[in-house]
Amino acid sequence: MSDARRFWVTLLFALWALAFGYSFVSFMTTPPDGEGFTLGLNRISAYLGWQGIAGVLSLGLWGAARGWPKGTSARQLSAVPLLLALFHVMLIVGVILWGRSGQGG
């Protein structure tokens, strides 16, 4: 595999890891704003914003690593960030559907 492709995959993986990790840091360190029901929604939007950035980077990482032969560890590991992003989306949709069903309390 070329050094340029290896560089881009490494860079995208590092950027994804930073964005993914910072989403949790931003959630924990952002002071809650608002009153009543909206108190703390800015923390959730910061978390989801960084997770969105990580999700876009995971798509790029997965696409960049598709050049490796099938079965190689680099190609398999490139799917992990994408699977985590899809899991986040499924979890958020599930929570929304659960809340709208009236079973949420």
N, C-alpha and C positions, 0 to 999 in steps of 0.2 A: 504494500500500500504506500502511496506517496506521502512524503513528509507534509505536504500542504494539507492533505485530507486529515492526517493525524493531528496536525495543529488545530484545524477548525473543530474537529470532534472534541479535542481536549479543552479548547477555549469555550465551546458551547456547554460542555458538561460542567466546567468550573462556574460559568455564569449562571447556569441553572441551579447549581448547588447554593450559590450565594443568594439568588432571588428566593429560592425555596426556604432557606434558613432565615433570611431577613423577614419573611412574611410573619414568622412566629415572633421574632424580636420586635417588629413594629406593632404587632398586636399587643404584646405585653407592656411596651414602653409608651404607647400613645395614651395621653390622658383622655378620659371620656368627656365628650362635649354633649351639649343638648340638655333637655329637661324632660322628665316623664318618660314616655315610651321611647323617645329617640335618644335617650341617654346611652352613650357608648356605641352608637351605630357607626361613628367615625372609626372606631377600632376595627370593626368588622370590614368596613370598606377598605381600610389600609391592608388588612390581611388578604382580602379577595383580590385587591389590585396587584399585590406582589405575587400571589398565586397565579393570576392571569399572565403576568410577565413570565413566570416560570413555565407555565403551560405552553406559551408561544415558543419559548426557547427549547422546550422538550420536543416540539414538532420539528424544529430546525435540526436538533441533535439527532433525532431518529432518521430524518432524511439524509443528513450528512453521513451517517454510519451505514447506510444501505449499500455503500460501495464495497464494504468488506464482504468476503465470502460467507455464505450461509453457514451457521453453526459456530462461527468464531465468537469469542467472548466479547469483543468490542461491539459486534452487532447485537448480541443478546443483551448486553448491559445498556445499550442505547434505548431499549424499549422500556426500561424501568421508569425513567421520568415520565414518559408518555402514559404508562399504565397508572402511575400515581396521579397524574392530572385527570385522567378519565375516572379514576376512583373518586377524586374530589367532586367532579361534576355529578357523578351518580349519587354521591352522598348528599349533596346540596339539593338536587332534584327530589331525592327521597324524603328529606326533611320537609321540603315545601309541600309535597303531596301528602305526607303524614299530617302536617299542620292543617291543611285544607280539608282533610277528611273528617275532622271533628274529633279524632281520637287523641289529639294532642293535649287534652286536658281542658 
